């Protein structure tokens, strides 16, 4: 609460360099709220405008914030190959309903180095015919990498789609040993 007894949503952000390009990480007091791929200036600005609109508070660049310290440390360790699981508080406020249910199952039930089909994930949340809806949930994931939508693939062995681009998905799956590293 602020000095007037009002709840003030604090949103802090930083851009972290990774092997898949710059990632924007944003956090609230509740936890990590958003991860954005390809966080060049125009992408970053659009994402920050969207966050301000959705959360009702202007995000503040604060790479040294205690709210971002652990997310930054864990993301850097993941890309360095020193971390397989994220142990972070997550703020799920940007997603709700079926999409949140699917993403929570994905985060809890599909470990590093493994993949799951869209239909299989639909079945895990009690909606076995909802493979396409799972694809929509993956596309709306506000916390990619940390909530590993890159681990969801087509049942016929295809890589499926990916909001960060197929090359990014391939790199993440190669990092986790699911796919071979590209030769060039």
N, C-alpha and C positions, 0 to 999 in steps of 0.2 A: 504494500500500500504506500501511496505517496503521502506527503505531509497533510493532504486534505482528506485522508481516509479513503481515497479511491484506489481501486486496483489498477496498477499501471503495468501493462505488458511490456517487458523489456525484450527487445530482439537485437541480438548482436550477430555480426557476421565477419568472416574472413575468407580469403581465397588461398587455397593450398595447392602448390604445384605437385602433380603426380605423373606417373608414367602414361596416363591416359589423357593428360592435359589438365588445365586448372579446374579445380572443384571449388565451388562456393559452398561453405558450410555455414548454416545459420542455426542459432540456438535461442531458446527462451529459458526462463527459470525452471520450466518443466523438463527440459532436455533438448536434444538435437531435433530441430523441426524441419530442416530442409537441406538437401544436398543437390547441387545443380551442376550438371556436366558442362564442359566447354565454356567456362566462366570468363570469357573475354569481356571487355567493357560493355558492349551492347547487350550481350546475354545476361551479364550480371545486373545491369541497370533494369532490364525488363523483369528479372526475377525479384529484385528488391522492390520494385513498384508493386508487383503481384503480392509479395509478402506483406507490405504495408497495407494494401487493400484488404487482404484476408484476415490479418491479425489486428488491425486497427492501431498499429504503432509503427513509426518510422524506424526501420532497421538502422543500426549504428555500426560502422566499421570498428571492430575492436579485437584484433588478432591476439591481444594479450589478455583478453577477458577470461576469468576463471570458468565461465560457462562454456568456453570453447577449448580450454586447455586439453581436456581428456579426449574430446572428439578429434582434435588435430593430432594428438599423440597417437591415437589408435589408427587413424587413417594412414598416417605416415608409416607406422609399423606394418600395417596390412600390405601396403605397396612395396615395402622393403622385404617382404616374405617372413616377417617375424611375428605376425598375428594372423590367426585363422578365424577367430570369432570376435565380434564386437560386443563389448559389455558396457553399454551406454544407456543412460536414461533417454527415452525417446518421447517427444511431444507429438502425439498422433492427431493434433487438432486440425490439420489440413486435410484429413481424410476421414470418412465415416462409413457406416453401413457395411455392405458386402465387401467393398474394396478394402476397408480396414480389417475385416475378418480374414480375408485372403492374405493380406500382407503380414498380419500377425502370425498366421500359420506358416507362411514362407520363412519368416525370420526365426521362428522357433523350431521348424521341422525339416529344413533343408540345409544340411551342414556344408561347410567348406569342402570343395572338391567333389561335390555331387550335383546332380541335376534332377529335375522333376518335370514331367509333362504338364501342359496346361490342363488337360482333362484329369490327370491324376491329382493335381492340386485342387481342382474343383470338387472331386470326390472327397478329399480330406476335410473339406468344410461342409460336407453334406449336400452338395449340389452337383452330382455327377454329370449332368448334361450341360454344365455352364462353362465349358472350356473357353468360349469366346468372351464371356464376361470376365474370366480370369485374365485374359489378354488385356481387356480394358483396365482392370485393376493394376496390372503391371505398368501400363502406360501412364497411370495416374499416381504412381508411387512417388511421394515427395522425398523419400529417403533412399535413393538408389545407392548401391554399393553396400551400405550398412544394412538395409533390408534388401537382400540379394536377388532382385528381379532378373539379373543376368543368368541365374541358375535355372530359369524356366525355359524349356525348349519344346519343340513340336514332338508329338508322339512317334512320328515316322523318322525321327533322328535329325530333322532340320533344326537349324539354330533358332528360328523364330524371329520375331521383331525385337526392337530395342530402342527406347527413347533416346539413348545416348549414341545411337548409331551402331551398325553391325560390327564395324571394326573395333569399337570400344568393347562390345560384348565379347568378341573373340579374344581380345587382350585380357579381359578379366577372367574368362574361362581358362586361358592359357596360364595365367598367373596361378590359378588354383589347380593346375594339372589336369583339367578335364580335356583340353585340346592341346595339341603340340604347339610350341612356340613357332610363330611364322618364320620362314627362312629368310625373308627380306621384307 
